[in-house]
């Protein structure tokens, strides 16, 4: 079995498991919306699993193809599958540190600029911990491996570049970061009403993480972006609630 196929299966299975892991969080946060709409929990679970199997499978498959065409790497998984010595060279440490920085930066801005600290306080810690796997794995597969690689690929074709340049990558990082922020609005709407300020908050706060995770994907590989994203979510879902609850 080829390395890319094995990586695809790992990412696909991890995405499906992460989808299952976040279900308690989703059912909790959106409980009032579900009750008022009459949608059953069983239906939400089935839809989520279908989404995990189909959409995330396609994102993993196409993302790996696009990553190969644009020069993005998954060095840790590739080395592990090919039985090569894994050269961490500080990758794990810098990923965790940048993830923690992103998490605390988001927290500080949210508390002092947007006054939305309470949004983080209503979820049991175990649910927040499980949800962090979804953020770290699924959102990075969708936003970085697939979408960022897609933007870079399109820009390379449009501008007839054989290799991705810094400008193309940074524009792609910013575009994906904005979309990443907007993608959080549906679950945010279950907690607060959507206003222009809430939209701005989603773009700015998630954009912080998006830029950091995008840079890591570019310079260190997808695994680094996953580790950093997971670390940032641990700050927001575990550390901040423990300290300020």
N, C-alpha and C positions, 0 to 999 in steps of 0.2 A: 504494500500500500504506500503510495507516495506521501511525502511529508505534508504537502498542502492538503491532501485529503484527510490525513490524521488531524491536522490543526483545525480543519473545518469541523470535524466530528467533535473535537474537544470544545470548540467555541459554541457549537450548536447545543450540545448537551448541557454545557454550563449555562447557556442562556435560558434553556427550558427550566432547569433546576432553580435558577434565579427568579424566574417568573413565578414559580410555585412558592418560593420563599417570601416574595413580597405580597402575596395575597392577603395574609392577616392584616398587614399595614393598610392596604387598599380598602379592605372591607371595613376597617375601623374608621379611617379618615372619611370615607364616603358613605358611612352608615346612614346618615340623615337623608342624603340625596337618594340612596337606594330605596329607603323606606317610602319616601314621598313619590318616587317614580313607580314603585311596585315591582321593580326588577329584583329577582331572587338572587341570593348569593350563589346558588348553583349555576345560574346562567353566567354570572360574572366569572366564576371559576372556569367554566367551559370555554368562554370567549378568550380568557387570558391564556389558557393552555393552547388553544388553536393559534392564537397570535404568536405564542412562543415557538410553536412547532413550524409554522409556515413563514411568518414575516422574519423572524430572527434567523431561521435557516437560510432564507434567501439573502438576508443582509450579510451573513457570514460567508456564504458562497461567493456572492458578487464582490464583497469587500476584499476577499483574499485575491481575487483575480485583479481587481483595480489596484490593490496594494503592490502586486507584482509588476504591474505596468508602470507604476509611478515611483517605484523605488522605496516604498515604505516597508518596514521589516517587523517581524515578530521573532527577535533573536533568541529569547529564552526558550520558547516553545520549540523552535526549530532545532536548537542545540540539544534539547532534551530528547526529542524524537529521534534525532540522528545519532544519539549516543556520543555527542561531542562534549568536551569540557565546557561547562557553562561559565562564561566570563562575566561575573556580576560587575566588577570594576566600579563599585559604588553605586550601581544603578538602583538597587533596592533602597539604599539609604536616601539618595537624592529624591527618589519617587515618593517615599514616605514623608520626607521633610517638606517637599513642595505641596503634597496633599494636605498636610497639617496646616501649612501657611495659607493655602486656599480656604480651608475650612474656617480657620479663625478670622481671616479677612472678611469672609462672607458674614460670619456671626457679628463682627464689630460693626460693619456697615449696616447690617439689618437692624441691629439694636439701636444705634445712634442716629442713623439717617432715615430709616423707614419705620422704626418703632414696631417691628413685627415679631419680636422675640417670642411672644406667646404662641405663635404658630408651631414652634418646635417643641412645645411642652405637653402636648395632648396625646402622645403616643407612648405606649409601654416600651421600655428599653429593648426588650427582646424583639419586638416588632421592628424597631428602628435598626437594630443590628442585622436582622435578616434582609431588610430593605436595602441595606448598604451593598449587599452582593449584587442586587439588581442594578443599582447605580454604577458600581464599578465594572461589572461585566457587560450587561445588556446595553447600557447607554453608550459605553465606549465602542462596542461592536457596531452599533447603529451610527453614532455621530462621528467617530473617528475612522474606524476601519472602513465603513461603507461611505458615509456622506463626505467626509473630508477627502478621502481618496478619490471620490467621484468628482468633486469640485476641481481638485488638482488635475485630474485626467482631462476634464473638459477644457480647462484653461490652457493646458499644454497643447491640446488639439487646436483650439481657437487661435492661439498665438504661435502655433507651429514650433513648439519647443520640444527638443528631444529629451531634455532633462528639466525637472522642476527647479525653478529658481526661488529665491527668498521671497520676492514680491508675490508670486503666485501662491506660495504656501501660506504667507501671512494673510493674504486676502481670503483664502479658503478657511483659515483658522477663525478669522473674525466672522465670516458669514455663518459658519457652523455654530459658533458661540452664540450668535443672535438667535438662530433657530433652536439651539439647545435651551436657551432661556424661554422662548415662546412655547416650547414643548412642555414646560412645567406648568403652564397656565391651567390646563384642565383639572389637575389635582388641586391646584391652589384655589380654584373656584369652589371647591367643596368646603373650604375653610373661610375664605373671605370673598366679598364681591369683587368682580373684575372692574377695575377703574384704570385710567391712564397711568396713575402712580403705581398700581400693582403691576401693570405691564412693564413699566420702566424698571421696577424693582426686579422682576424676573429676568430681564435682559442684563442688567448690571451685575446682579449677584451671581447668576449662573454663568455670565460672561467671564467673570474672574476665573472660575474653574475651567471654563471652556478654553480660554487662552492658555492656561497652564497645561491642561491635559493635551491640547493640540500640539503645543511645543514639545512635550515629552514624546508624543507619538512620532513626531518628525525626527527628533534627535536621538531618542533612546529606544523606540519601538512601542508597539501596542501594549505590551505587558506593563511597561512603566506607567502609561496612562491609566491602565486599570488599577494598579496599585495606588497611584496618587488619588484617583477618584474615590476608591474605597476608603482611603485614609481620611479624605475630606468629609465623606459621609459619616464616618465614625465620630469625627469632631462634632458634627451637627446633630447627629441622632443619639449619641451616647454621652460624650464628654460635656457638651454644653447643657443638656438637660440635667445631668448629675450635679453640675456645679451651680446651676441657677434655678433648679426646680424648687 
